[in-house]
Amino acid sequence: MKLRAPHAKPFDWLIVGALLLVTEFEIWIQPVFQTGLPGPRPVLSILSAATIVPLLWHRDRPVIVLGIILCGLLLIGVVGEPQQAAFALLLGLLLAVYSTASLRGPHVALAGVVVTLLGGLLYEWSTWVEGDALVDVIVPSFFIIGAWIAGRQVNRLQARTVELAERTLLLERARESEARVAVAEERTRIARELHDVVAHSISIMGLHAAAARRALPRNPEIAEESLLIVERTSRDAQEEMKRMLGMLRRDGSRGDITPIPALSRLTELIEEVERAGLKVALRLEGAERRLPQGLELSAYRIIQEALTNARRHGGSNVSVTVSYGEAALHLTIRDDGPGISGELVPGHGIIGMRERVSLHGGELFVGSDDDAGGFVVRASLPSEGNG
């Protein structure tokens, strides 16, 4: 097995350095006072260094490091004199036990602590002298078991953290997938409605073309007016067809044959909402003019969705402002609900509004109203060149 540089942190280097210093003190200084590690000092120094330095790899190879420390301790127990006290080496052993328990699976961790306890008993037996008590064996064993328990707890916490991170990632992916599905569904709905708009325009063109053909011999003025309607309708239909490109219907359903929603039907929409308990004030600004059916349909749906959100989120009073600008149609829907706290998480309705505004190259703002409180939806739909 090729030896690689350790992925040790500065704290690991500090621990190893401190243990080496303490061990050398136990070998060279403490024996004068009949404690520490008495015996052949040069040999003990080399063995201690060879036992402690591998702790730099305790994050990469904890089981191997544990085995090296156990073997080193047993060799020191054989080489040294019986009345030795290897405090620094015991600390290194505890670190190796902790690393094995925290970084490896339960079976390896359990095997590691069992072998460590047996090795500790063998070390105590090799250094046993007359006058030693059973507590000299029990206390180190308790420390070893404590280090193992701490390592297993950390292992469980790390596993739990990884599990939560994976769950968060899955939820985020599910949320993104749900958003993509919502966008696809909304685009399908828009494509279906635009199909109805274009079909309606073609029907009008056919009727006025037939009227122009019949009126042309007798009344050219009426024929010219019908042809102008055909020209204007075809231009509007062409614009809607451009926006509809790329939007495919996923099913072959024909849809209901009902009047296409438009701004002229806002009063009916508001009456329906008010019957559900929401009080709505409608305000029209600017000179009303004819707009493309697709634009009016999008404006109607945006207002409809904003009113639905206001009712769903606790609003009781809503003001709807429709402003006919020179180059754009401006919509403002404001309610007196609680607003939002924190970051806005768009649902299917808001995603649908964004898609409709983007369809016409406009701008949309959805969020809390800092001036008046509550929730506000502002949409700007360019209408320059239409009509």
Steps between C-alpha positions, in 0.01 A plus 500: 500500500645833394551746784334834430548834670256536790194721467578634843364827630714747697335373819621146418860619464466684831373188678773276359767754587370535855483122549855460374625764744314342793626154406861614479457665838365171638802316359785737581388704801237318703700179557726708724199522731415131446195574280439528126662246264817353654712271288742526202437862408616506134292194413195635686537837325501336156207271585298787646558719194408213268183449705387864522591643157247273314224695681541754218316243284220435752241665272607301192586155643358486853499118526863469387604781734322328789683176423837680487443667836394172663808322366721788606356498851555126535861529380562784745349285775748222415806724453438736792511427865184377679440812712427724200215752454442584129251785536568662158475167319165436668373835365613401150321168538177676601522725192545195276201324660285812457600535134424136425159522668405828329630428149422133451191279507359340815657157446851635440462746790386222735783271395745786551392572858499130593853450366608821676363379834675165459821676404465728802463199728810344344693824551390523864603138551846563349555805723341359815702544816434409857279759661293581188124490552209391283402864462817549291340271241138617529561874469683485162231261374231751593685773309528274193128416510415869550707599194324229298152616609587862414620391157182302429286800597694721262462233230122501548487880487706502180276237343194701599650815350573320173147357497347844553718648227393228256136547597531876448654439158218262406237750614672774300505282192134408552416868537686584179327213322162621627579852378592364155176303488305811601668702224427228245135478608458876487659522157271226377202693634624822337555322170147359515350842569708665229384232264143602582591867446649434157213271402255772600692758295501274194123454533451879509726542197299243308168667585618850403670375185172340393313821586748706297463269202122535506502878558776588251279528185228706670663687792881542478511702826361212704732257319800721581403515870470120511839461334656738754362281778646194326839674474503609866382160623758315293776722640390425855476130424849504352641657818331238715626222276859626545462477876346156472793344310680239707199442724357154429176360628562179691152364442253509217207644693302771322411695812168661580341733247457800728557874455869586528573692823581867441518825697142574403397206720680626812170608654370144480821369657479749786135418566590132519784569744282725717244223530779296660543768770777722359436873462652636177533860377568536125662811358564574132755762397577643159308474175369151441593363162492178311787264586602165349291217635807313624613803701155549651480130581834512685394814691171335598677184623754701703222691675306178554800327658582802719141507632517127568823545697350788700204286602721201577745691722266692724423820310155656533528820295667521160555790263548429130642775277514464124695781335512546124838657426625616163735205458386250763211372705572530873329283761513548879320265737546581870337327798497561876622153597795423729757511220801272523789456740837386371574390147208458261462140378310513169210262460331387182290818479797737517693284254202522264489881530870521422456283195217717369691823556812352342289392202439867416845624600371684807599539865350357819539574870342280766560557871418699810405866461739696719291818476151376575557151635333188368587330174535661158527379140624744238515401133596701197402357159639687195226585253686738266435416140198280589145579432 
